[in-house]
Amino acid sequence: MALVSMNEFLPKAKAGKYAVGQFNMNNLEFAQAIVDAAIELNSPFIYGVSEGALKYMGIEFTVALAEAAAKKSGLPIALHLDHGSSFEVAMKCIRAGFSSVMFDGSHYSFEENIRLTKEVVKAARAMGVSVEGELGTIGGVEDDISVDEEHANLAKPEEAIRFYEETGVDCLAIAVGTAHGMYAGEPNIHFDIIEAVSKAIPVPVVLHGGSGVPDEMIRKSIAAGVGKINVNTENQVACTESIRAALNKDAKIYDPRKYLTPARNAMIEVVKSKIQLFGSSNQA
């Protein structure tokens, strides 16, 4: 099966009141773990790829990994640029074979964010590629971009609705109190904002910073209208903790397969737990 746009499954998720997971791909083991978990649970999913991950893996290897996963699994899989910083980066990914892109114009003024997002939507739609937009500033650390709590700001429902109406994005990430990375305490999610926006627009709301959010908050977010949830840090932590444990147990290990195999297995368990929590099992 070929890679698909998020429009192949996100409208169904919103109608069915479940969410599809975006799991970020950082290397081969991440790619394998994510697809193997999805195969076991018969779930659609999104490979998220940040610009930092693109620099690390190379765009050709990234696309090849995702295409191999789609062919192996037969599942509806989207390959999605996460937090694309410019029109040029989005177009580079589309030309390379990405089936979905995010343009993150949240650091621009509201009007400029709309203008730039519309340009990406127009070009992507001509290629059958889905687009995610973002409104408000999500705190935490994503690659080399850090936003402290003081400068994170919540999305305003009326602006989010206008943003959708003027850009026509296929899903909309709004800042509602979550953050990239792991939480020191519990996040303060504004479910009223999610619900107000979701009821007013036909496309799903996206929840960034899904790692470490308590399960009940995830369920409540989905009930309020979230149809896509991003997870990365929990997989990174599971991978690193597994590798560290293997090396601490046996300092003589030198074959990467000896410590990467259990790391991959640890990530499979993380992804399976998220798919079950999000409700996307057997929705492929």
C-alpha positions, 0 to 999 in steps of 0.5 A: 500500500502507498503512503496516504494523506491524513484525510484517508483516516482523520475525518473517520476518527473525528466522526468515530470519536477516537484519535489517530497517533502521530509517532515520530520517526527518529531512526530505523528502530523507531520506524520498525517499532511503530509499524509493528505495533500498528500491524498487531493492533490493525491501526492507521498511524502517522509517521511524524518527522521533524526537521531535526530528524530529517537532517539526522536521517536524510530525506531519501532514507526517511521516505524509503523507510515509510514506504517500506512500512506501508508496503509491509503492513498494508495499513493506511500510513501518512508520512508527515512533516512535523513543525515545518518552518517554511513553505520551502521545507514543506515543498521539499518534503512533498517533492520527496514523497511525503503525504502530509505536511505541517506548517507551523506559523505560530511564531508569526502574527495571526494574519501572517500565519494565515497568509503563509499557511494558505500558501502551503495549503494551496500547493499541497492540495494540488498534490493530494497532500494534507496540511496541518496548521498551528495556532497558539504557542506550545511550550517545551522543547522540540528539537532545538526549539525551546518555548518556556512556560512564560511565552507559551500562549493559549489559542483563542477559539474565535481565532482558531475558527477564523484560521480554519475558515481562511486556510482550509487546513485538514487538521488544526493544532491549537495550544491548550496547555500541553507541552513538548517533552515530559511534564514535571507535574500534570498539564493543565489542559483547557478542554473548553477550548478544544470543545469550542473549536471542535464543534465549530470546524469540521476537521479534527483538533490536534493535541501536541505534547501527548507524552506523559499526559495522564490517560484520563486527560487523553480520553477527555481530550478525545471526547472534546474533539481531538482526533490526532495526538502526537507522541515522541518523548515517551518513545525516546525515553523508552528507547534510551532507558532500554539501551542504558540498562543493557549496557549497564548490565553487560559492559562488553556488548559491542553489537548494536543489535544486542541493545537496539532489539530490546529498545525496539521492543520497549517502543513497541509496547509504548506505541501499542499502549497509545493506540489502545488508549486513543481508540484507533485499534481495528480502524485501519 
